[in-house]
Amino acid sequence: MAKLCDMVIDTGVEKEACPLNMAPTSSTTAQLAMGDALAVVLITKKNSEKAIS
């Protein structure tokens, strides 16, 4: 899918916090942080466009 995109944001992690490297701990935290960041950017952009109109 990344090959079809203009931009890719890689949030992969090298190792999970789990000692067995099996439970998705670090990777889920990275995904949550990225989702929050994208939401804030989109809300800010939407509100900026309303202020200009």
C-alpha positions as MATLAB code, in Angstrom:
seq = 'MAKLCDMVIDTGVEKEACPLNMAPTSSTTAQLAMGDALAVVLITKKNSEKAIS';
ca = [
       0.000    0.000    0.000;
       2.853    2.382    0.807;
       4.104    2.159   -2.776;
       0.803    3.643   -3.988;
       0.939    6.596   -1.596;
       2.567    9.995   -1.995;
       3.629   10.042    1.654;
       4.193    7.376    4.302;
       4.468    7.937    8.038;
       6.286    4.947    9.507;
       5.357    4.372   13.141;
       6.996    0.972   13.365;
       8.944   -0.007   16.452;
      12.004   -2.228   16.611;
      11.039   -4.006   19.808;
       7.953   -4.228   21.974;
       8.149   -3.524   25.706;
       7.020   -7.091   26.377;
      10.013   -9.240   27.418;
       8.896  -11.892   24.914;
       8.428   -9.235   22.190;
       4.926  -10.614   21.608;
       2.408   -8.309   23.305;
       1.807   -5.196   21.203;
       2.722   -2.527   23.750;
       5.103   -0.048   22.119;
       3.521   -0.384   18.672;
      -0.002    0.296   19.924;
       1.232    3.323   21.868;
       2.926    4.638   18.711;
      -0.274    4.164   16.715;
      -2.378    5.937   19.365;
       0.046    8.869   19.444;
       0.017    9.161   15.646;
      -3.779    8.984   15.540;
      -4.039   11.724   18.164;
      -1.529   13.902   16.307;
      -3.376   13.499   13.006;
      -6.700   14.316   14.679;
      -5.293   17.509   16.222;
      -3.825   18.632   12.890;
      -7.065   18.004   11.017;
      -9.206   19.753   13.651;
      -6.820   22.732   13.660;
      -6.900   22.907    9.869;
     -10.696   22.706    9.812;
     -11.017   25.458   12.418;
      -8.522   27.666   10.551;
     -10.494   27.320    7.344;
     -13.706   28.315    9.176;
     -12.010   31.431   10.567;
     -10.893   32.484    7.088;
     -14.342   32.031    5.522;
];
